[in-house]
Amino acid sequence: MADGFAGRDLISIRDVTRRDVEEVLGLAEEMSKRTRLDIAYDKLATLFFFEPSTRTRLSFEAAMYRLGGHCLSIHDVRSTSLEKGESLSDTFKILDSYGDVLLIRHSDPNVVRLAAEVADNPVINAGAGRDEHPTQALIDAYIIRRSLGRLDGLTFCILGDLKYSRAARSLLLLLDKFKAKVYLVSPPELEMDASLIAGIENAPVKKGALSDVIGEIDVLYVTRVQKERFPTPEEYEAVKGSYKITLDSLRGCKADMIVIHPLPRVDELGKDVDSTPHARYFQQAALGISLRMALLALTLGLDARIG
């Protein structure tokens, strides 16, 4: 696997090395100091979001704007020629010809991979069903390093819907590139795929209860129940509201422990946590712009040196 983002697709967090992660996080920190650059004045990003999005789509658009570039954005498939019977393959070829980088969100991971197969320009996975969300994992790593100064040597608890959360899957894969310890906490019906856990080589993974590990962990990563991923409404109703993190849940935690969440939240994370020094999830979302500025600059091969 080659180091560096320039000209490469980002479909899975498996596509990046530890060195890649450190490079993009370092550049993101530099980008956070600037509100506008003109290094992408002749570049155009094409976004096609087949699923709803607030943070991912808008932060990518804001990132491209702040780099001095432009975006073409589609977020309603009914407004495209797919409604006339055009194939996805042809659609992606056309979009690829219009811009310099293609960002795709879809409920089917194979659609994102198809885009990468037919496009000549780099393709970035902006969320692929329950499979992965690699740029979210990079944002997660950014807020963790910004808050705690490192990724190595930390203990994590990833909690919630681990069966359907693509963000949780990508984060675990990213942590495997560092010296981390991970606890997975979820209702039995929402446990992470055993095959994915079996592939983790460097980050010891254990299962447990939050109350048993709260005093040990440095990072609590909370995910919502992914309503849109359940095969039937009945299966969702059976686990809806089965867990909630409140101020009481954090009793006995480390003073510098942080709580992060990819958002949106529903009822799994109480608002009484918002006012604590542990809460980092809104800052986490805001940092998405700087991280995605860095990622786009590196992917497009731009001179991102900031003097």
Stockholm file with secondary structure:
# STOCKHOLM 1.0

chainA/1-307         MADGFAGRDLISIRDVTRRDVEEVLGLAEEMSKRTRLDIAYDKLATLFFFEPSTRTRLSFEAAMYRLGGHCLSIHDVRSTSLEKGESLSDTFKILDSYGDVLLIRHSDPNVVRLAAEVADNPVINAGAGRDEHPTQALIDAYIIRRSLGRLDGLTFCILGDLKYSRAARSLLLLLDKFKAKVYLVSPPELEMDASLIAGIENAPVKKGALSDVIGEIDVLYVTRVQKERFPTPEEYEAVKGSYKITLDSLRGCKADMIVIHPLPRVDELGKDVDSTPHARYFQQAALGISLRMALLALTLGLDARIG
#=GR chainA/1-307 SS CCCCCTTCCBSSGGGSCHHHHHHHHHHHHHHTTCSCCCTTTTCEEEEEESSCCSHHHHHHHHHHHHTTCEEEEECCGGGSGGGGTCCHHHHHHHHHHHCSEEEEEESSHHHHHHHHHHCSSCEEEEEETTTBCHHHHHHHHHHHHHHHSCSTTCEEEEESCTTTCHHHHHHHHHHTTSSCEEEEECCGGGCCCHHHHHTCCSSCEEECCHHHHTTTCSEEEECCCCGGGCSSHHHHHHHTTSCCBCTGGGTTCCTTCEEECCSCCSSSBCGGGTTSTTBCHHHHHHTHHHHHHHHHHHHTTCCCCCC
#=GC SS_cons         CCCCCTTCCBSSGGGSCHHHHHHHHHHHHHHTTCSCCCTTTTCEEEEEESSCCSHHHHHHHHHHHHTTCEEEEECCGGGSGGGGTCCHHHHHHHHHHHCSEEEEEESSHHHHHHHHHHCSSCEEEEEETTTBCHHHHHHHHHHHHHHHSCSTTCEEEEESCTTTCHHHHHHHHHHTTSSCEEEEECCGGGCCCHHHHHTCCSSCEEECCHHHHTTTCSEEEECCCCGGGCSSHHHHHHHTTSCCBCTGGGTTCCTTCEEECCSCCSSSBCGGGTTSTTBCHHHHHHTHHHHHHHHHHHHTTCCCCCC
//
